[in-house]
Amino acid sequence: MAGYWKTNKGEEMSEAVEKYVPKETVKDVEGYKAFDIPERGIRKETLERFGVKVAVSQEDGKTPIAVYFPSYNQKDIVTGYKKQDLTKSKEEKYHWSTVGVVNIKNKMFGQTVAEGIQRKRSNLTCLEGEWDAISVFQAQVDQVKGTKFEGMEPSVVSIPMGTANAVESIIHNKPFVESYPTLTIMFDSDEATAAEKSKGIMKGLEAQHAVAGALSGNGQSLMTVTPPPAYKDASDMLQAGKTDDLAKLVQFEKRPYSPEKVVGASSVSFEEFIKPREAGVFVDCFPDLMKKLNGFRLKELTLFLAPSNAGKSTVCSVLAHKFMQAGHKIGMIFLEENNKESLQRIVAAELKVNYLKFMRDPTSVASIEEIRRVYDDITSNNRLFMLDHFGSIPVADLLNKIKHMVLAEGCKYVILDHISGVISGLASDNERKDLDVAMTHLAAFCAAHEVHLLVVSHINRSDSQQFLPPKGKEGEPFWVNVRKESARGSAALEQFSWNIIALEPEINPDFTRGRVRLKVLKTRFGDSLGIADVFTLDNETWEVILDEGDTTF
C-alpha cells in the first residue's frame, strides 16, 4: 500500500514489514487530510488554509503521527513537502525530512496564502518556522472574531529551510517581500555562541540581522518582534494558551529594526580575540602587491583608481580569473561592456590567448573544442555571475543586485567597474552625494558579509598636470601619477575603502600606453604603501609579464 505506514508513537515495526513499505510520494501526501493538532494548539481549518497535510495512525485513524508542509514553486505548483515525523524526537534522524522536492528557490511557506488575500498589502510578518507562521496566523484571526474586522487575514510567511538559508529564501522572493511597505521579522530569540559563530552557525538573532541587512536600503520599513523571555517562539506562546498575547505582540509591539546594540567587552570571546586575521586570496601574478596587502581578504572593499585607458578592465578580468582559479564564485558588474564581452575576457584568460583577438574572432586563436571545454566548465559550475545591465543604474538597484550575487548565489568576490558609471546619466544634480551614499552602503555590506568588493573609480581629469611629462623630460616616457586626492567625486571613496590601489600607466612620447604599475595608496591591514608590481601584457597569451626596469621618474 502506498502512503504512510507508521504505527502509534513508541510502537515498533519489524524489519520485515519495513522492507515492504513503499516510499512516500507527493501524490500520496496529497491524499492525506488535515486534523487538529492539540499539542500545538492548531486547528484543522488553519492547517487546511495553508495546505498542510497530516498522517494519522492506522491503529486508531486519528492520532497525528506526521505533518507535511507544502512547498510551492514560482508557478504555484506543489513540488514537495517538508515532513515532520511526530514519532521521532527532534534529536533523532529523520525527525525532519522531505517528500518530493523542497527547493530554496521555491516560494516561502505561506506565500501563496498571502498572495491570495484580496486587500491592500500593508504588513508582512516573517517567522522562522512553519509552526510559528501558522500560530501567528491563527492567533491574529482569532483576535478579530466578533469585531468588524472578522474574516480579515494577516499576511504571514516563514523561511522554508532554516536560519542558514533565510537570506537566500527572501532574495529569491524579493518582489513579493518588497510589495509590502512594512516587513516584520519575528525569529526565535536564541543567539549563536562564539564557538558556533566561528563555524558559521546562524540562529534566530543572527538570521534577523542578516535578513535586515539584505533588505536595507530598499525603502521598506523593517520592524522586529521579540517573544517574551519565557517563550522561545510564537509556537511556544500558542501552546501555552497565550493566543491574545501573541496577537497583541505581533500587532502592537513591533519595534523599528536597529542593527546596532550596546554590548560589553565580553561580547568578543577570548578565542575570537586572539584569532589571527586571515590572509586573503593571493594573486600570484602580482607578488609585490600581495606582499603589501597580504592578499584580498573577505569583508573588505578595495578601490582601484585609474585614468582612462590604464588597463583597469584588463586588471579586473585578470583578478576575476585568479579568484575563480582559487575556487571562489565571483560576480562581475562591468557597466561599460555587455555580458558577452565580460565572459569572453574570462574564457580568453583561461585559454591564455589575446583577448582583443578572441573578441574579434574566437576561432582565430583557439579551436572550437578548446573554447567549448572552457565555456562549459565556467557555465556549468556556476562560478561566474554577471549583471545583465549596461550604463548607469540607481544605487538602490545596484545594492540589490550585489546582495543577490553574494547572498543568493554565494559569490565571495564581486568586481564593480566602475562606480562613476553607476550614477552617470542619472537624474541627479549632486554626484558627490550620490557617491557618498553608494560607498557608505557598499562598505557596510562588505563589513557585514563574507565578500570582498573590488570597486573601480575614474580619477579626476581636472588636474591636467598629471597627464603631462615632467619639466625637462619632454619627449621621454613618463608615468601618470595617481594620488588618493585624484579620486573623482566623493571623499567617501577614500574614507570607506580598506585598500586603495592606483593603476598608473606609462605614457610614451607618441602618447601610446607603455607599461602599467600598481601603487598602494592605502591599506588598513597590509604591510606597506608605495609602488608594487610593474607589468605589461603578453601580446599572444595576454598574461601578465612583470617588469623589473626603472619605475620612477
N, C-alpha and C positions, 0 to 999 in steps of 0.2 A: 504494500500500500504506500502510495506517495504521501508526503506530508510529514507532519510532526508525530513522533512516536513515544516521547518520554513519558514516564510514569510520574507519580507524585514525588514531591521533594523528599529526598532522603532515601527513596527506594532505588534499588539497583536492578539492572537487567543483565542477563547472562551474555557472555561474549558471543555465543552462538546466535542469539537474537540480534545483537548489534550488527553483526556482519550482514544481515539481510535487510537492514534499514536503508532505504534509498535516500539519496541526498536531496535536501530541500531545494526547490526552485522558486523563482519569483512567482510563477503561476500557482504553485502550492500555497504560498503565503497569501496571495490574493484571494484564495478561497476561505481564509480564516475570517473570523468576525471580531468585533470589539466587545470587551467585557469590562465591568467595573474593576478597578484595581484598588481595593480598600486600603492596602498597606501604604499606598502613595496618596490616598485621598483623591484620586482621579476617577471621574465618572465616565461611563460608557460613551455618552454623547460627545464629551470632549475629545476622546480618542477618535471617534468617528469623524469629527470635524477635521482632524489632521491626517486622516487616512491610516491611523495606527492600527495594526492587527495584533490579536492576542491568540496564542495557542493554549489550549487547556488540557488538563489531564484526561486521558482516555478512560481512567478509572471512574471519575465522577462527572466528567463533562463540564465542569465549571471552575475548577481550581486553575488559575493562571500559572503557566509554567514557562512561558516565553513571550516577550513583547518585541514587535517588529516596527521600526520607524522607517517610513518610506524615503527614498532619495530620488528626486526628480531631476532629469536633465534640463537643459535650457529650452527644450521643446515641450516641457511638461509631461514627459513620459517617465514612468517609474522604471528605473534601471536596476534597482536593487533595494535591499532593506538592511538597516543596522539591527542586529538581533541581540537582545539581552536575555540570556538564559537564567531564569529565576531559580533554577535548581542548583546553580553553582554560586559560590560566594564570589565576591568581587576580586579576591586574590587568586581564584582558580583560572586556569587556562580555558579559553573559550567562553568565559562569562560574557564577553562581548565578541561578536563575530559578524560576518556579513553573508547575506544571501544575494546572489547576483552581483552587480557592480555598483559600488558606492564610490563615486569619483569626486575628488576635491573640486573639480570644475563644475560639478552639479550645483543646483540651487541650494540655498541654505534651508535647514529644516523649518517649516512653517511659512516659507516664502510664497508658495502657491496660494496659501490661505490669505496672506496679507495682500497679495496682488488682486485677489478676487473681492476684497472689501470695497463696496461701492460708496465711498465717501472721500472727502478731501484728505489727503495724506498730511499728517502733522508730525507725529512722533513714531519712531520705530524703536522698539526695545529689543536689544540683542542679549541673549543669555548664553551661558557656557555649555549647557547640555539640553537634550530634548525634554527630559522630565521638568527641568526648570522652566523652559518655554511654555510647556503645557500648563504648569502650575500657575504661572503669572497670567496666562490667558484665562484660565478658569476663574481665578480669584477676581480679575477685573470684570469679567462677565457677571459673576455673582454680585459684585458690589453695586451694579446699576439696576438690578432687578427691582421692580416696583417703582422705578423712577421714570422720568420722561426719556431717559437715555437707554431704557431697556431694549435689548436687541442690537445695540451698537457693539461692535467687536474691536478689540485693540489689535494693532499690528505688532506681532511678536514672532521673533525668529531665534534660532540658536545656531552656533557654529557646529558643523556636522562631524568634524573629525578631530576634536580635541584642541587644547590651547596651542599646541605646537603648530597647528595649521590654521589658526584663527585668522591671521592677516591674509594668507593666501585665499582662503574661502571668501573673505569680504572683497578682496581685489577682483576675484572672478565674477562677483555680483555687484560691482561698484555702481553701475547705473541705477539698479534697484535701491541700494542703500542710500545713495545720494539724492533719490527722488523725495526723500523726507527732509524737511528743513531742520529737524532735530533727531539726533541719534542718542539713545540712552543705553549705556553699556552697564550690564549687571552680571559680572562674572563672580566666581567664587572668591571669598575673602582670604584665601590662602596665598602664601608667598614662598617662592623657592628659597632654599637655604643657599648660603655662599657656595657650598660644595656642589649643589645641584645647578646653580647658575654657571659654574665653571664648566659643567658638562653640557651646557646649552639647554637645560631643562627649563621649561616655562610653565608657571602656574597662573592662577587667576589674576593676581595683581600685575604680573609682568605682561600677560596677554592683553590686559586692559590698556596698559601704556603702549604696547606695540600697535594695537588697533587704532588707538587715538593718534599715534604718530603717523600711521599710514594714511589717515584721513585729514590730517591737519592741513590747513591752507585751502580747503575746498569750499569755504564759506558756510559749511554746515555747523550748526550748534551742537557741540558734544557735551553730553551730560553723563554723570555716573550715579549709580545707586549701590550702596554697600549694605549687605544684610546685617542685622543686629549681631553683636558679639556672640550671642547664644546659638546662632544658627550659621551653618556653613554656606547655605544657598537657598534659593527660593523654594525648592522642593522640600527642604527641611522645615521651612516655615509652614507650608501647607500640611505636611504630615503632622505637625504639632497643633493643627487646628487654628492657625493664625491667618485665616483667609482674609479677614478685613484688614489686618495689619499689613499683610503682603500687598494688597491692592493699594492701600494708602501710601505705603512705602514707595512703590513704583510711580504712583500718580503725583504725590505731593512732596516727596523728599529727595527729588533729583537735585544734584549739585553740578555746577559747571565743572568740566574736567580741568584739572590743573596738573601738569606733568611734574612740577617741582614740589618738593617737600623738604622740610627741615629735618635733618637727621643728625644723630650723634656720630662721633668719630668711629664708634664701634660698628657702624654700618659697613665699613670696609674691613673685611676679615683679615686676620694676620696672614693667612695663606695667600689671599689676593694681594695684600700689601707688599709682600716680598717676592711676588711672582715677577720674573724679568719681562720687560717689554719684548714682545715677539718681533722678530725680524720679518720684513715683508718679502714679497717675491723679488728675487734678484734677476735682473735682465742682463745676461752675460755680455751682450754686445756693447754695453755702456759701463765698463768696470769702474772707472773713476767716479761716475755719477752714483753708482750703487754704494761705493765706499763712503761718499759724503752723506747720502741719505739713509744708509742702512736698509735699502730695499723700499719697495712700495707696500706699506702696511695698510691693513684694513682699518676702518674707522677714521680715515684721514682724507683730506682733499688736497690735491696738488694742482697748482696753477702754472700753466705754460704761457709765458709771454713771448710773442713773436711778431715781427713785422710781416707784411705780405711777402709771399714767395720765399720764405725762410725754410721751407720744408716741414712745416708743422703737421700737415696731414700725413706725410710720409712717416714722420716720427711716431705719430699716433697709431698708424697701422702697424708699424714695427712692434710697438708696445702691445697692441691688441693681440698680435700673433704670438708674442712671447708669453703673455698671460694664458692664452689658450694652450700653448705647449706645456705650461705648468699645471694643466688640468683644471683650470677655472672657466666658468661660464662668464662671458663678457657681454656688455651692452655697448653699442656704437650709435651715437647720435651725431651724425655729420650733416649739418644743416645746409651745406653748400654743394652736396652731391647726392645723387639718388642711391637707393639701396643696392642696385646692380653694381654700381661703381665701388661702393663700400665692400661688398662681397668679393669683387674682383681683386681688390687690394689684398685681402686676406688669402685668397686662393693663390695669387701670384707670389706672395711671401712664402707660402708653404711649398710651392713649386720651385722657388728660387729663380724666378725669371723677372725680366724688366717689366714693371707694372704698366708703364706707358705703352709698350709694345703689346702687352697682354690685353690691355683695354681696347686698343685699336683692332687687334685680331688675335684672339686667344690661341688659335691653332697655328699661328706663325712661330710661337716659342715653345709649345708643348703639344703632345699628342692628345687626341680625344680621350684615349684610355687614361692617361695621366690626369687630365683635367677632371674627368668623371670620378676617378678614385678620390681625389681630394675634395671635390664638391660633395660627393655622397658622404664622406667622413664628417665634414663640418655640418651639413644639414641634417643628417640622420641622428647625430648625437646631441642635437640641440645645445651646442656650445656657444653659438653666436646669435644675438638678438639685436635687431636694428629698429629704429623708429622710422616708420613709413611717412616721412614728412620732409618738405623742402621749404627753406626760408624761415621767417620769424614765427614765433609761437608764444602765446601768453605764458607767463611764468607759472601760473597755477597748473596749466595743462602740462608743461614740461615736468614739473614736480610729480604729477600723477603718473606720467609715463616712466620716469625714473623709478618711482616706487613700485610700479608693476614689474619692471625688469628685475629689481632686487628682491622684492617680497614674494612675487608670484612665480617668477622664472628662476630665481636663485643666482642671479648674476653677482659676482664678487668684485668685478671691476667694470666701471662704466666710464666711457670717454665721451665728452661733450666738446664738439668742435663746430662752432665756437660760441662763447657766451654773448659776445657782441651781436651775433646773428639772432639770438633769442629775442631781443627787443627791437631790432632794426625793422622798420616798416610798420610797427605797432602804433596805434593812435595814442601816443603819449608825448607830452612835452617836457618830460623830466627823465632823461636817460639815466642820470646818476642815481635817482631814487629807485628806478626800476632795477638797476644793477644791485643796489643795496638789498632790496627785497629778495632778489634771486639768490645772491650769495649767502645771505643770512639763513634762508631755508635750506639751501644745499649743504652748508656746513653743519647745521643742526641735524640734518638727516644722516650725514656721514658719522657724526659723533654717536648717534643712537643705534646705528645698524652696522652689520658686518659687510662693509663695502668700502672700496677705495674709488673716489671720484676724481678723474683727471679732466680738468677744465682748461680749454684753450681760450686765451684772450688776445685780441689785437692790441698793439701798442698805439699810443697817441702820436700821430704824424706831425703834430704842431711843432715839435722840437726837430726842425729840419736839419740841424747841425749834425745829428747823429747819422744822417744818410750821406754826409759829405766826407771826403778824405781829410785827415788831419793836415793842418798847415805845414807846408814844406814837403809833403809826400803825395802831392797831386800826381796822377799817372801811375800810382802804385796800388796794389791791393790793400784794402782796409776792412776792418771789422765794424759792423753796426753795433754800437754799444747800447745794450738794453738795461735799464735800471728799474727798480721797483716803481719809481715815480712815473715810468713810461706807460704803466697800465692805463688803458683807455677807460675813462669814466670814473668809477667809484673807488674811494679809499677802502671800501669793504672787500674789494678783490684781494688786497694785501692783508687786511686785518683778519679775515676768516679763512685764510689758506694756511695749512700746516707747512707746505713746501711751496716755494716759488722757483721755477726753473726758466731761465731765459734761453731762447733759441736765437743765436746770433749768427747771421750769415756773413760770409766774407764776400765783399764786392770787388770784382775785378775791374781793371781800368776801362774795359768795354761795357761795364755795368751789368755783366752777367754774374750769376751766383757761383762762388767757388765752394770752399768748404763750409761746414756748419759746426759751431761749437756750442756746447751746453754749459751754462753757468748757473750755479746755485746761488740764488739771492736771499733765500730764507729757508730754514729747516728747523723745526721745533725739537726734533729728537735725533737728528743726524749729527755727524761729526764735525763738518766744516763747511765754509762757504767758498765761493770762487769758481774759477774755470775748471771744468771737468773734462769730458771727452770731446775731441775734435774728430770729425769724420766726413767722409764722402760716401756716395753710394756706387757700388759696382754697376757699370753700365749693363752688364749681362744678367747677373744674378740678383741685382737690386739689394744685395746685402750690405750691411754697414761695414765700412773699411775705416778703421781707426787711423788717425794721422798723428805722428809724433813730432811734426815740424813745429815751427815757431807759431804760437797762437796769440802773441801780444802785438801791440802796435809797433 
